[in-house]
Structure formats: C-alpha cells, structure tokens
C-alpha cells in the first residue's frame, strides 16, 4: 500500500447540516459556565472544568452505529502546507519572534512531558504553531478536516460537534473552524471503557476508572474516560471515537481518534505521527512514510507538496537518500520518550570546524535525558544551552568581520544576528553528521533568516536560559521543520532508520 498526501494550503470543506436537539441547548448553557471557569480559575481548575465540560457533552454526543467497509487498493496521496499562511504580523522581525517563542514553548513540553498535575492520567504532549498541515477525511460519509502534521506526538484528534468551543482562538475564529459532526456519520462509535485501545492509551489501571463496569462484565456500555491534552500554547479535551478513516481508494474502519469538544488556543486538530500505539502510522500498519516540506517564506502560496504513506513490507533503500538508524531511549517506561524519533547525532560542523559539544548531550543517558529527536511540529531547531553556545561560538568566531545586530536579537528572540549590509556575504555552512556517516548540510535559508531588507541575518536555532537551568531533561536537540525545508525526509519504520536528501519540494 502506498498513500500520497499533498501538502497544500487549499482545504476541502465539509459543510454539515445543522442538528437541532433540545439537549444541546442545556449542554451549551453548561458549556458556557465551564468556559468561564477556564478563564478565571487556576490551571488545575481549568483542567477540571475541561473534564466536566466533556462529560456534559458526552450525554448527547451522537447516535452510534457501525458499517462494513472493504479496502480496494494500495495507494493514497495527501496535500501538506504551512499551517498558517498569513501571519498576524507584517513585520518580519515580529514574525520571527512569534515562531521562536512557539518553538521554545514546544521544546519545553517535549523536554518535560510529565509536567506535575493534580489530575490523574492526563496525557501531556507538545504543540507549536508554525508547522505544516494535512487534510484527512473521517466518517461515513467522509468529512474532511485540516490537521497539524506532528511527528512529536501520537494521538490524532479533531474539533468535534457543532457546539465545539475554542477559547482564545483568534485565527481562524471559532465559527470558521472546520468541525467533525459525529451525528452525521453512520460509522461513529464511542470507544468503550473495556476496549483494549482505551487501556492502551490510559494504561492497564483504566479499569479502576470504569466504575460501572465489573471485571466480569462482557457488555459494559460505559465509554472510555475523557482525555485532556495540554500543549504549550493551550489544551484540548474530548472523548475517544472509533471511526472510519477514509482515503480515495481505501478506508480504515475502527480508527481511534479524539473528538475534542473544548480547546484553548488550539484551533486546528492534530495528526499524530509519533511512535505510540495510537499514532496514525501504527494504526494503519505503515512500513514507512515520507514528506517534503515546502519553503516557509512567511507569505501566502498555493503550492503543495506530498506526504506519502507506505504499507506492506519492503526494506529496500530509496535511491539518493542518506540514512541514519533510529535509536531507542533507554528509559522504556516513559511514554513520551517512547513516542519520539531519536537519531544519533555525532557532530555539528560550522564551516570546516566541529563545534565542541559535550558527549552527554548527543545521546540519551541512563536517565533518558539528552539525545536528538526529529520533530515536524517544532518550527526552529532547539538546542540546550551548552550545545547552542558551542555552535553559536563558531559562527561568531568565523563571522568576526560582521558586527552583531544586538537590537534585532532583542526584538526577534534569535541570535546571533549580524549586520551584513554593504559587505560581501560569507556565511559558514552548517552540517549535521549522524551515525552511519549520513551528513545533512543545510542550505543558507534553512538556518539563517534575512531581515531588515536583507541587511541583517539571524541564526534560526533557539535555546533558552530557563530550559537550560537546573538538571537537563528530555531531548537536548530537537530538529525542527524550518531546518527540514526542501528536504525529502523518510521515516522507515520497518528498518528503523531515517533517510533524507535535499531537493525542491515545489511541484
């Protein structure tokens, strides 16, 4: 099976008919009360309000039924595009600052996925805007919804029901958010509490939360508990559905997907391509998938590129790719660490000099911290402070003939920045060398941004003093999507390796 998705900015909107139900009026009144709690209470109270809100909606979500679907062929194609093509800022420096801040927020959650919480079994995953989106179709008949392409988490979820609420969602406004309507799908089913997929997500002790289900019961009707996912820029909560995932020539029944009923700051759903059992690649039984990310030039474009999904067996190498093996994090009991795509970075080379990076940051230690992951959901690559300082020092040394643009550094949140106006531009190459000898040399536009009429350049790699303080936690290096522009990237799941080659992603 081969599936190809186009990564484009155009989306196919499914416009469902409005469903009128007296129960919805009561639900909306309760939802409004819970929304006020979200805005006025502490994070813990806000999360509790989310759970309460989900439970209210679950009383009148939809009528469930089932359908029989037969796969026909082995091919599928999907479009990919920059998630938000028009940024809220006309000033490129403010845009860079926004993307840098989002990258740091996501890095914080990737590095510390087990944030303290008073709510049991709350899954904490990262999310940062500035990424890429795809469109997927769920239900019978299919409803097409946009999703963030995220290799750093595993759950796929969409804005759900006609009464979906999103607090602090500015772009797009809540009335323009495409939502999945379960009542209009004959294949929608609430996931049962005794369904193995419920235990796979919440853990084997989920039965203790299924109070209406006795261990000996074979016909328990209680649904799987609500989920609450906290991201760097917001959170979402909802119920699990078993639903049909539809492609042009193949349909996958009983796909586990989240029906989010309330979100804060997150207007678009999430397509989880991580390594967890609930991820899209795992549920579809993919042997590999690949994408090519269009250049992000902070302006509108109608261009598209492809996300390709491969099923079946086949361990042959794709011609022209350099490969490096995936590696396992030694801490196997940490769910978040198991979701990440770790690779072994040997060296970071600036010009012809190797940055002096302490070895402990290059590979995960016995505590699971350190190492490098590849993440499509992070915009600018993140490096822990000692790693970043070693790389930045080489640029500062080798570009000593340029003065530092400290004012731009303060405004953009990036650095080092250099004044290059009126001088011949000589910028060192940046190369990442991986285990197995694979080298990834970035084109200039993938690691330096030109601002102020191209008279200043800034390194588009982030770090943070707060993240770097105290004991190190999580991955030390997060290789983001900005650095993956115009690279064909292949995740070979069967042979446990990452392949890449530089190419134009514009079709």
N, C-alpha and C positions, 0 to 999 in steps of 0.2 A: 504494500500500500504506500502510495506517495501522495501527500497533500500539500498544495501550494497555496499560500495566502498572500495577497497583495497588501503591502503596507502603504496605504494611501490616505489622503485626507478626506476623501469622499466617503460618506456613510449612507447605507440604505436604511431608511427609517421605516419602522413598522408602526402604523397608526391604529391601535386597537379601538374598538368601540367602548364607550364608557359603560361601566357596570353600575347599576343603581341598586343599593341594598340598604335597608334601614339600619342594619348592624354597622355599616360603615360610618354612619353619622355619629353613633355613640363612640365608635373607635376613634374617629377624628377628634372628638372632644377630649377623649383621654390622651390622645397623641399630643394635642396642644398643651395639655397640662404637663406632660412629660418633657416636652420641648423646653418649657420654662425652667424645669428642674435642671436640664442640661446647661442652661445659660447662667444659672445663679448659684449652683452648688459646686462642691469640690469635685476633682476627677473621679474619686470613688463613688460619690453620689451620682455623678453623671453616668458612670458605667452602670450603676444600679438602675437608673432611670431608663437606660437603653434596654436592659433586660426586661424591665417592666413593660416598656412600650412594645417590645417584640411579643411578649406573652399576650398582650391585649390584641394585637393584630392577628395572632395565630388562631384566635377563636373564630374568625370569619375570613380566613385567607382564600380558600378556594375549595371547589369540589374535586376530589381526586378520581382519577380513572387511569387505565392503562391502555397501551396499544402495542401491536406487533409490527416490528419494522425489520426489513431484511436488507443487509448491506448488498450492494450490487457490484461496485468496482473498487479499485485500489488507489484512486488518485484524488487529491484535494489541493486547492490553492487559496491563499488568504492575503488581502492587502495590509500593509503596515505603513503608518505615517507618524510624524511628530504629533504628540498628543494634543498640544495647544499650538496651533499655527500662528495665532496672533497674541503676542504678549501684552500685558496691561501697560507696559512702559514703552514709550517711544525712544527713550534714552537707552542706548546700548549698555551703558555702564550700570544703570539700574537693573536691566535685564540680566546682566552677568551676576550682579549681586543677588538677585532673586534665585537664579539657578544654583549659585554657590551655596546659598542658605539652605535650599531644598536638599542639595547633595549632602550637606553636613547633618541635617535632621535625619535623613535616611540612614547615613552612616552610623549615627548614634544608636538607631534601633537595630540595625544589622549587627552591630558590635555588642549591644546589650539587649538581646531579645527577651530575656527573662526579667523584665522590669518588675519591681515589687508591686503587688496588687492584693487587695483585700477580697477580690472576687475569685472563687475557685475556677480553675480550668479556663482562664481567659487566654486565648492564643494571641501572642504579641508579634506582629510582623511589621516590616517597614513599608514605607511608600513615599515616593518623591515625585513631584511633577517635573516636567521637562523630559519625560520619557517618550515612548512610542506606543501607538495604539493599533489594535486589530479589531475587526468586527466578527462576531460569532453569532450563529443562529440556534436558538433553543426553542423547544416546544413543538406541538402539533396543532395547527400549522405553525411553521417556524416564525419566530420573532427575532429580528436582527438588532443586536445591541453592541455598542463600542466597549472595548476593554483595554486597560493598560497591559502591555506585554511585560511580564515580570518574572525573571528567572531567579529572583531572590526570595520568593515565597511560593506556596503550593496551592492554596485554595483559590478556586475560581468563584466569583460572586458577581451578581448584577443588582442595580437598583430595581426594586420589586414592588409590585402592586400599584394601582392608580393613586393610592394615598401615600406613596413614598414621600418621606420628608428628609430634607437635607439642610441642616443649619450651617450658616457661614459659607454657603456655596455661592460664589459670585459669578463665575464663568464656567459652564453655562448656568443661567438661572434655573431654579428648580422646576419651573413649568416647561422648560425646554429639554430637560434631562430625559433621555430615552429610557423607558422602564419596561420590564418584563411583567406581563399580566397573567398570573397563573390560571385565573378563571377561564381564560380564552385558549388554554392548551389542554387537549384531551389526554396528554401523557404526563401531566404534572402530578406528583405524589409527594406528600410529606414523608421525610425519612423517618422510619420507626426507631424507637429507642433501642430495640433489640437487633436492629440491623447491624451487621459487622462493621459497616462503614462508619457508623456512629461511634463505636468503640475505637475504631482506628484513629479517629480524629481526637476524641476526648480522653482516650486511654481506657484500659480494661475496667477501671473502677466506675465507669459511667453508669453501670447498673445501679449504683448506690443513689444516683440522681433520678433514676426511673422508678419513683416511689409507687406508681400504680401498676408496675409490672413485677410479678413474683418470678423468682428464678425458674420455676417450673412452667410458667405460662407460655403457651405456644401462639396465642392470638392476642397479644397485648397491642392495644391501639394507641398507646402514648407515643408522642413524637419525640425525636431526638432533641435534647436541650438546645436552647438558643445559643448562638455564638456571638461573641463580642471581640472584634479585632481592633487593636489600637495601632495606628500608624503615627509617623512623625508629624504629619500635617492634619491629623484628625482621627476619626474612628468610625466603625460601622457595626451594625448589629442586625441579626436576622435569623431565619430558620433554614434548615437544610432541606433541599428538594432532591428527589430522584427524577431526572428529566431527560428528554431526548436531546442530544447534541447533533445538529443536522448540518451536513455538508452537501454540495450539489449532487453527488452520486453515492453518498454513503451516510448512514445515520447510526449513531451510537446510542442505544437505549440505556436507561438507568444510570445516567451520568450524575455523579454527586456535584451539586452546585449550591452556592449560598444565595438565598433570597433575602437580600438586605432591605429592611423596612425603614431604617433610620440611619443617617450618616451625619457626620460633622466634618465639613471642609473637604469632602471627597466626592465630587460629582459624578465620577466615572467608575465603572466596575473594574475588577481585577482578574486577569487571566494568569493563573499560577502555573509557571513552567519550572518550578523548583523540583527537588528530588524526593519530595514527600509522596506518600501513597495516594493522597487526594489530588495530586497535580494532574494537569491535562495530559502530559506525556505518559504518566504512569497509568492513568485510567484508560487511555487509548492503546496502551501496549506498544508505544513507539520504540523503534530501534535507534532512531536519531531524529534531530530536527535542525534546521539551519535558518539563518536570516541574514539580510544585508540591509543595514540601516542607512537611510538617506542622510545627506549632509544637513546639519542644522545651521541655517544661516539667519535664524531669527526673523524670517519673513514668510509670507504666505507662498505656498506652492501646491500645485495639483499633482505633482509627481508621486509615483508609488513604487515600492519595491516588494519583494516576496518573502514570506515566511513559509518554509517547506517542511512538511511532516512526513516522515518515512515509517512505514510499518513493515512487518516481516523481518527476516533475517538477512544479513549481508554485511560482512565485516571488511569489505574492500575499501581502500582509501580513495577519497575523492582526488582526482588529479589536480596538482598545483597547490595543494594545501600543506602547510606545516602543522605538525601535530605535537601536542604535549599531553601526557596522561593526566586524568583526574586523580586526585588523591583523597583519601578518607580522613576525616578529622578523628583523632584518637579518642575523643570523648563521644562515645556512641550513644550515651543516654540523654544527650541534649538534643531535643527535637529540632531546634532552629539550626544548629550546626550541621545536622544531617541533611537539611534542605539545600545547603549552599553547594555551588560548583567550585570546589577548591582545585587550584593548579599550583605547581611548584615553580615559583619564580626564582631563578638563580642570580640574575644580575639586572641592574638598571644602568644603562650606559648613556652618558651625556657626551655628545661629540665622540671623542676617542678615549674617554676616561670613564672608569667604572665608579659609580657612587659607592661610598663606604657605608654599607647598610649592615648593621649587626645581624648575625645569622638568625638569632631568636625571632626576628620579625618575619623571616622569609618562609618559615614552616610552622605549622601548628605545634605547640608544645604539648606536654603530657596533660596540661590543664585545658587543652583545646583552644587556647588563645594564640593569635598570630596567624601567619599564612596569608595567602592571596585568594580571593574569590572573584568570579566574573559575574557581573550583575547588570542586566538591561534596564533595571528600574532606577539605578543611581545615575545622575547626569554626569557630573565631573568626578573623575577618579579621586578616591580618598586615600591618603597615606597617614599613618600615625606620625606624630611629630618627629621622632628620630629618623624615620625613613624620609619624610618630606625634607627635613633640614639637610640631609645628605645630598638629595637630588637638587634642591634649590641652591645649595652652596656651589655646585658645579656650574649651574647656569650663571650665577653671579660672578664667579671667577672667570669663566670663559667669555662673558659679555661685559667685562670691566670697562670697555671703551664707551659704553652707554650709561647715562645717568639713570638713577632709579626714579620712577614716577610715583612718589610716595602718596601724592594726593589721590591718584587713581586707585592705588592699593587700598586706601582707607575707604573710598567710595564703593569699590567693587567687591571687596571682601576676598580678592585674589591677590597673589603675589608670588614671586617678584614680578613687578611691571617695569618696563624700560621705555625711555624716550628714544625713539629711533628716527624721528623726523630730521630730514636733511642729511642723513648719513647712509652709507652703503649698508644694507641689511645683511648681517652674517649671524645666523642663529644656529647653534649646535643641534644635531639630530638627537632624537630621544628614542632609545631602543630598549625593549623588554626582552630579556633572554630567559627561556623556560627550560625545564628539564627535558632532555631528549634533543637539545640543540636548537629547538624552534626559536626563531627571532622575529619579533614584531617591531618594525621600525615605523613610527608614526609619521604621516605627512604633517607639515608645519601647522595646518589649520586644525589638527586634532589635539594639539597641546598648547598652542598659543592663540589668544583672541586679539584681534586688532580693534582698537577703539580710538576715539578722538581723531576721526578722519585718517585712520591708519598711522597716526604719528606715535602711538603707544601700543605696546604688546604686553599681554599679561599671561602668565602660566595658568592654564586651566586645570590645575590639580589642587585639591583642597586639603587642609588639615585644620586642627582646632586645638587650642590650648586646653579647653575643658575636657575634650575627649582624651587628650594625651596625659592628663594629670592622674596621679594615682596608679594603681595596678592596671596593666594592659588587659583588655578584654575583647573577645571576638576577633574577627579577621583584622590584620594590620593593614592590609591593602585591599581596596575594593575597586576593581577595574570597571569603570562606568561606561555608559553608552556614548558620551561625547568622544571618547577615545576610540570607539568602535565604528565611527562614521566611515562609510565607504570601505568596509571590510566585510567579506563573506565569512561568517562565523558558523561553524558546525559543532553541535553537541552530539557526539557519537556515544549514545547511551549503552549500546551493546558492547562496544570495545573499550568503553571507559576512557575517552580521550576528547580533547578539544582541538579542532582544526581551524585554521584561518588563512586567508590570503587577502591582499589589498586589491580592490577593484572598484570601479564606479558602480554605485547602486542605482543610478538613474537609468531607467529603461529606455 
